[in-house]
Amino acid sequence: MRGADELLSPSGNVSNGSVMSPHQNHAENNNDAKKVKLEKNQVGKPSRVVHIRNIPNDATETDIIHLGMPFGRVTNVLLLKGKNQAFLEMTDEVSATTMVNYFVNSGSPVVRNRTVYVQFSNHKELKTDSSHSNSHATTQAALQAAQALINQTETQGGPNTVLRVIVDNQIYPVTLDILCQIFSRFGKVLKIVTFTKNNTFQALIQYPDVITAQAAKLSLDGQNIYNACCTLRIEYSKLTNLNIKFNNDKSRDFTNNNLPSGDVTLDSLGITGIKSGSMGMLASPFGTPGLASPLSAYAAGALPLGSFTLPPSAATTAAALGLSGIRLPGQSSVGSVLLVSNLNEQMITPDALFTLFGVYGDVLRVKILFNKKDNALIQMAEPQQAQIAMSHLDKLKVYGKAIRVAQSKHQVVQMPKEGQPDAGLTKDYTNSPLHRFKKPGSKNYQNIYPPSATLHLSNIPSSVDEDHIRDAFAETGGTVVAFKFFPKDKKMALIQMDSVEEAVSALIQMHNYQLSDSSHLRVSFSKSTI
């Protein structure tokens, strides 16, 4: 094994290994706390190698590469995690100078919610150290992935301070605050407006400068907010400024906190006259269809690709791309346990709550509180499932009472200890065969709808006719208003109850209802009516 001093070549090159020479310049030592915040005259002599300090422990080569991508081609990167430092080699000194000057004058960049500091390195190039083959392979994959994005440049349009964001395959709720958390990673968000157009959730986001907007677009275009869904499609807007008139949950101007709250419309934003479906969109200069941008790197083989279809040219770089959901700041604190209150304690059971909440996620445990039986704790498999269940079921009328659903302070639902009185109020459903979403990328994710009077039925055997099903649903205590088999598939049907409350009760009682020796009915809420 070589000593650390051998890793620094006498020509002033930096070796792409995992250790730096102890003889490196003092300005590049992360222990020099006095120089954490650089003055403009402390950035060093121009070099195509940029030195970055104070990087977080979980930073990846991809994170560092993204700092340089808006300024030109990145030719090499060296990550020194033990020293919280990194070196970035640009294709030429001009690109590196543009990068350093920008961050010195406009403010230090942020990597994974941590401010980092940029200056020129004393070294003129990064020299690859072949003895660290694993690190070299990761670096090369990340560089190739980054270059693949830039090589797809289109000629129409150009960078702008305003981004148009479209959320495709939206299964879980996406809000203005969630988008702010994500897009604030790359710089200060000045203004944002969200709206629904053509049944698709969209947003316009304004940054103070083109570089920040470009960095955000390069990093986030094609990324999933949540695993295998809520995909961000980002284009440059033709608008150069957003005229926000209200600060509320649909629009916000962070430069003016004195705006009133009120309903936001496209008219109030001053963006009328834009053709339907276009919203003034210019073609992306960095669009790579089907290729998610490398926000964070994960080990090959551990990537939940979900519904992504990578083009052949991108398949070889998949290991360097972060195709799992974006990790929101503070997301780990959002739990999977819900507190449900105002339940009808004479009617409600753990199984009923399992079935109802199971429409929106996989329920692991249910506990009806022993001393307060109109309250229950429900543990979902994932925080996102808890959020979607809460958004659809809060204030829903169940057995005559409008239930309330809120985030619980508990992280798990505890099973009762042996000998502790419980009366069957706590049940574990971890291994239940009735989970709807246990398969990654399940089609059920695409069929999540709010509670409605119309129910979707499936898994109907050919021996069962309409009257049989109508009679079974009538026994739930509700009135069947209409029924219709699917014309091309008699295994599925729609049934309409007299009200949403009746449909909720019918779903709870009829999901998994045995129709024949080998067939159990599957029931969910429908977006259609009969």
Secondary structure, DSSP 8 states (H G I E B T S, - for coil): ---GGGGB-TTS-EESSS---TTS-GGG-TT-GGGSS--GGGS-S--SEEEEES--TT--HHHHHHHHGGGS-EEEEEEEGGGTEEEEEESSHHHHHHHHHHHHHH---EETTEE-EEEE-S-S-EE--TT-HHHHHHHHHHHHHHHHHHHT--SSS---SEEEEEEES--S---HHHHHHHHGGGS---EEEEEEETTEEEEEEE-SSHHHHHHHHHHHTT-EEETTEEEEEEEEES-S-------SSSEEETT-TT-------TTTTT-TT--TTTTTEE--TT--TT----SS---TT----TT----HHHHTTGGGS--S----TTGGGS-SEEEEES--TTT--HHHHHHHHTTSS-EEEEEE-TT-TT-EEEEESSHHHHHHHHHHHTT-EETTEE-EEEE-S-SS-----TT---TT-EEE-TT-TT-SS-STT-GGGGG-----SEEEEE---TT--HHHHHHHHHTTTS-EEEEEEETTEEEEEEEEESSHHHHHHHHHHHTT-B-SSS-B-EEEE-S---
